[in-house]
Amino acid sequence: MQLLNRFTVFTKRILAHKLYIIMLASIVLLTVIYKFLPEKSQSTDIKVAVFSEDPSDYTDLTIAEIVRSNSIYTFYLAKDEATLLRDVKSGFAECGFVIPNGFFTDYIKGHVDANPIQLYKTPSSSLSTAIAETWFANMYQIVAEDILLETVNLPEFNTDFIERYHYYTESDETFQMKNVTEDVFSFETMVYRITLPVYEITLLLLLFSGLLGLLLFEQDVEKRMYLSLGHYDLFQIKAMSVATAILPVLATGLVSTLTINGLTGQLLNLLFAGLLVFLFTFVLSLFIRKSTLLAKVLPLILLISILGVFVKSIM
């Protein structure tokens, strides 16, 4: 009964500290924020405007090929050149391509400089070179067959040339493709959740709460509150002060971890961390018996712990 009464008294005392309540509330708040954070799309939706004066279907086919390849860029057709320029200047589009009339015919025939595509961008545009590479790489996939036939100019062998071309570009004997993701990977469908270091913060607060419990005990001793008690009772009270400081944080952290990650190994890790903090605090109490000295050492211990958690999180 005496043990239960002491446990109740020490629990009420630690929960009366505003700083301790803030610690518990921070774990709960971070958990709530994490659960209600919306999943973010991996795609940044970088828009690229295209206006084509060329009457052929090559422009539409190129854009369709870019979409099929799951490019991170979103190419769209502008209704006229003025609209394209407006979108680029306003920042709605990262850059814009104006394809002149007859471009594809000249390009296939090898007259590259005769009728070039105009690339419009602003000084702040930093992706125009990468976007241009994406455009021309996919465009080449569309017109490569026609370039081959135009260059060789042997119509009677067109079928053989096309078959041979596809063999060298698509055959598994040239490249063997292996998926590293399930099903079809798409930038548009890939989502991620912004992570918050709730688990890591809980570990740090466990350490801080244990040291806080020890600090309160040493302050009581210096106030001569336990002069009439023997060594066993003094040991019991010290254990009670540290344990009641650790348990609320540990319980809140377990609920938080269970809410965020479900039944994982982190629950056992957290329990083990609570036990380690309890033992570490007791070992520390053998060397530091003054509250003033502990108050000076406590920030250093926490700083080292924060650095350790940070290094572990980036490894």
Disulfide bonds with the S-S distance in Angstrom:
none
